[in-house]
């Protein structure tokens, strides 16, 4: 659900109450049966346990409700880490960590559940069974489910892209390619990343198995990349993802985008979510220019991100405006999954095939928002840059289809041809528009 902290906490409490009421009868029945009651005495004993809020049946029902909503109480060490992250600065009372990780308990429990259902949880499952602990059977069932998923993934071919994990999502260019082709944590275009704990377990198993099947030195880095990439697709980890993006970019414009995200925390989340859900396209987030012009654009981006204003549409590598998930605004607001158009261009199919086996993946970046004339940079306006990307991307797409066709096993020469097509398309559009962009004519681009 795309709502703020208050609504999310209220939803947690509602679900916990509902689950506890549903589970207490089951636990009371098991306890009464274990105590040897039968017939009418069994019914009376169940009623007695359900009516006694201090009974073990209620304790177990509440614990189960907390587990399902990822609200299980943390250990002392886990709590200490959370308190350290969210501690106030001096006597100001400000807690900057709360903006980055507002739901620490939920995030930690999701991670623990994901690990428990993976092979890493096998030793604990075996220990619980050997000691006859109450959760032993449940842990064993989770391990069997995980093993079945691993076996199914291992049997897939290398070209089975209808199901995806989170590998490749830790960099901006990697995220762009993923959104254009096979969205992260998705099954045939339908994203499952927010359906926990499935959304955490499956990407870890999927990316881990695929990394191990490659059998090279990238196996460990592939798993680590998957874990980092999952931050991008988790409602409760968005703050960590924003910090990671800031560290990767390390420029002033990125700091402005991060500041806009933080400032947006003071704007009612429900209103932000509602406005964001009505937008059909993704916003351009970069800021550029010289001196005051750049800071003015940074201020505009700050307001757009804080108030969720429309802004100039962002454009992908092939000249298409980046679309929001399919569906109505209401679907985007309340559903835990999203659908995206999975039409893949010829150029992106080539990139996917190459990056699967290449030692050094090729991930084309967006063009620079300026042209250089006689050593001087002429920055484009937002609309000029938007139109430049659209025209250059579409021309590159046409040329890829004409010169390369649908290449399924690209060579290094094919990649060099692709690089040249993209660069030449951008140069042609620059030359066609240079007089309009700069107000001059009769010069040569550098």
ZIWOZI-V369896 format. One record per residue. N is the residue number from 1. RES is the residue in three letters. SS is DSSP state (h for helix, s for strand, l for the rest). Layout:
n=[N	N]
res=[RES	RES]
ss=[SS	SS]
This chain:
n=[1	2	3	4	5	6	7	8	9	10	11	12	13	14	15	16	17	18	19	20	21	22	23	24	25	26	27	28	29	30	31	32	33	34	35	36	37	38	39	40	41	42	43	44	45	46	47	48	49	50	51	52	53	54	55	56	57	58	59	60	61	62	63	64	65	66	67	68	69	70	71	72	73	74	75	76	77	78	79	80	81	82	83	84	85	86	87	88	89	90	91	92	93	94	95	96	97	98	99	100	101	102	103	104	105	106	107	108	109	110	111	112	113	114	115	116	117	118	119	120	121	122	123	124	125	126	127	128	129	130	131	132	133	134	135	136	137	138	139	140	141	142	143	144	145	146	147	148	149	150	151	152	153	154	155	156	157	158	159	160	161	162	163	164	165	166	167	168	169	170	171	172	173	174	175	176	177	178	179	180	181	182	183	184	185	186	187	188	189	190	191	192	193	194	195	196	197	198	199	200	201	202	203	204	205	206	207	208	209	210	211	212	213	214	215	216	217	218	219	220	221	222	223	224	225	226	227	228	229	230	231	232	233	234	235	236	237	238	239	240	241	242	243	244	245	246	247	248	249	250	251	252	253	254	255	256	257	258	259	260	261	262	263	264	265	266	267	268	269	270	271	272	273	274	275	276	277	278	279	280	281	282	283	284	285	286	287	288	289	290	291	292	293	294	295	296	297	298	299	300	301	302	303	304	305	306	307	308	309	310	311	312	313	314	315	316	317	318	319	320	321	322	323	324	325	326	327	328	329	330	331	332	333	334	335	336	337	338	339	340	341	342	343	344	345	346	347	348	349	350	351	352	353	354	355	356	357	358	359	360	361	362	363	364	365	366	367	368	369	370	371	372	373	374	375	376	377	378	379	380	381	382	383	384	385	386	387	388	389	390	391	392	393	394	395	396	397	398	399	400	401	402	403	404	405	406	407	408	409	410	411	412	413	414	415	416	417	418	419	420	421	422	423	424	425	426	427	428	429	430	431	432	433	434	435	436	437	438	439	440	441	442	443	444	445	446]
res=[UNK	UNK	UNK	UNK	UNK	UNK	UNK	UNK	UNK	UNK	UNK	UNK	UNK	UNK	UNK	UNK	UNK	UNK	UNK	UNK	UNK	UNK	UNK	UNK	UNK	UNK	UNK	UNK	UNK	UNK	UNK	UNK	UNK	UNK	UNK	UNK	UNK	UNK	UNK	UNK	UNK	UNK	UNK	UNK	UNK	UNK	UNK	UNK	UNK	UNK	UNK	UNK	UNK	UNK	UNK	UNK	UNK	UNK	UNK	UNK	UNK	UNK	UNK	UNK	UNK	UNK	UNK	UNK	UNK	UNK	UNK	UNK	UNK	UNK	UNK	UNK	UNK	UNK	UNK	UNK	UNK	UNK	UNK	UNK	UNK	UNK	UNK	UNK	UNK	UNK	UNK	UNK	UNK	UNK	UNK	UNK	UNK	UNK	UNK	UNK	UNK	UNK	UNK	UNK	UNK	UNK	UNK	UNK	UNK	UNK	UNK	UNK	UNK	UNK	UNK	UNK	UNK	UNK	UNK	UNK	UNK	UNK	UNK	UNK	UNK	UNK	UNK	UNK	UNK	UNK	UNK	UNK	UNK	UNK	UNK	UNK	UNK	UNK	UNK	UNK	UNK	UNK	UNK	UNK	UNK	UNK	UNK	UNK	UNK	UNK	UNK	UNK	UNK	UNK	UNK	UNK	UNK	UNK	UNK	UNK	UNK	UNK	UNK	UNK	UNK	UNK	UNK	UNK	UNK	UNK	UNK	UNK	UNK	UNK	UNK	UNK	UNK	UNK	UNK	UNK	UNK	UNK	UNK	UNK	UNK	UNK	UNK	UNK	UNK	UNK	UNK	UNK	UNK	UNK	UNK	UNK	UNK	UNK	UNK	UNK	UNK	UNK	UNK	UNK	UNK	UNK	UNK	UNK	UNK	UNK	UNK	UNK	UNK	UNK	UNK	UNK	UNK	UNK	UNK	UNK	UNK	UNK	UNK	UNK	UNK	UNK	UNK	UNK	UNK	UNK	UNK	UNK	UNK	UNK	UNK	UNK	UNK	UNK	UNK	UNK	UNK	UNK	UNK	UNK	UNK	UNK	UNK	UNK	UNK	UNK	UNK	UNK	UNK	UNK	UNK	UNK	UNK	UNK	UNK	UNK	UNK	UNK	UNK	UNK	UNK	UNK	UNK	UNK	UNK	UNK	UNK	UNK	UNK	UNK	UNK	UNK	UNK	UNK	UNK	UNK	UNK	UNK	UNK	UNK	UNK	UNK	UNK	UNK	UNK	UNK	UNK	UNK	UNK	UNK	UNK	UNK	UNK	UNK	UNK	UNK	UNK	UNK	UNK	UNK	UNK	UNK	UNK	UNK	UNK	UNK	UNK	UNK	UNK	UNK	UNK	UNK	UNK	UNK	UNK	UNK	UNK	UNK	UNK	UNK	UNK	UNK	UNK	UNK	UNK	UNK	UNK	UNK	UNK	UNK	UNK	UNK	UNK	UNK	UNK	UNK	UNK	UNK	UNK	UNK	UNK	UNK	UNK	UNK	UNK	UNK	UNK	UNK	UNK	UNK	UNK	UNK	UNK	UNK	UNK	UNK	UNK	UNK	UNK	UNK	UNK	UNK	UNK	UNK	UNK	UNK	UNK	UNK	UNK	UNK	UNK	UNK	UNK	UNK	UNK	UNK	UNK	UNK	UNK	UNK	UNK	UNK	UNK	UNK	UNK	UNK	UNK	UNK	UNK	UNK	UNK	UNK	UNK	UNK	UNK	UNK	UNK	UNK	UNK	UNK	UNK	UNK	UNK	UNK	UNK	UNK	UNK	UNK	UNK	UNK	UNK	UNK	UNK	UNK	UNK	UNK	UNK	UNK	UNK	UNK	UNK	UNK	UNK	UNK	UNK	UNK	UNK	UNK	UNK	UNK	UNK	UNK	UNK	UNK	UNK	UNK	UNK	UNK	UNK	UNK	UNK	UNK]
ss=[l	l	l	l	h	h	h	h	h	h	h	h	h	h	h	h	h	h	h	h	h	h	h	h	h	h	h	h	h	h	h	h	h	h	l	l	l	l	h	h	h	h	h	h	h	h	h	h	h	h	h	l	l	l	l	h	h	h	h	h	h	h	h	h	h	h	h	h	l	l	l	l	l	l	l	h	h	h	h	h	h	h	h	h	h	l	l	l	l	l	l	l	l	l	l	h	h	h	h	h	l	l	l	h	h	h	h	h	h	h	h	h	h	h	h	h	h	l	h	h	h	h	h	h	h	h	h	h	h	h	l	l	l	l	l	h	h	h	h	h	h	h	h	h	h	h	h	h	h	h	h	h	h	h	l	l	l	l	l	l	l	l	s	l	l	l	l	l	l	l	l	h	h	h	h	h	h	h	h	h	l	l	l	l	l	s	s	l	l	s	s	l	l	l	l	l	l	h	h	h	h	h	h	h	h	h	h	h	h	h	h	h	h	h	l	l	l	h	h	h	h	h	h	h	h	h	h	h	h	h	h	h	h	l	h	h	h	h	h	h	h	h	h	h	h	h	h	h	h	l	l	h	h	h	h	h	h	h	h	h	h	h	h	h	h	h	l	l	h	h	h	h	h	h	h	h	h	h	l	l	s	l	s	l	l	l	l	l	l	l	l	h	h	h	h	h	h	h	h	h	h	h	h	h	h	h	h	l	l	l	l	l	s	l	s	l	l	l	l	l	s	l	s	l	l	s	l	l	h	h	h	h	h	h	l	l	l	s	s	l	l	l	l	l	l	h	h	h	h	h	h	h	h	h	h	h	h	l	l	l	l	l	l	l	l	l	l	l	l	s	s	s	s	l	l	s	s	s	s	l	l	h	h	h	h	h	h	h	h	h	h	h	h	h	h	h	h	h	h	h	h	h	h	l	l	l	l	l	l	l	l	h	h	h	h	h	h	h	h	h	h	h	h	h	h	h	h	h	h	h	h	h	h	h	h	h	h	h	l	l	l	l	l	l	s	l]
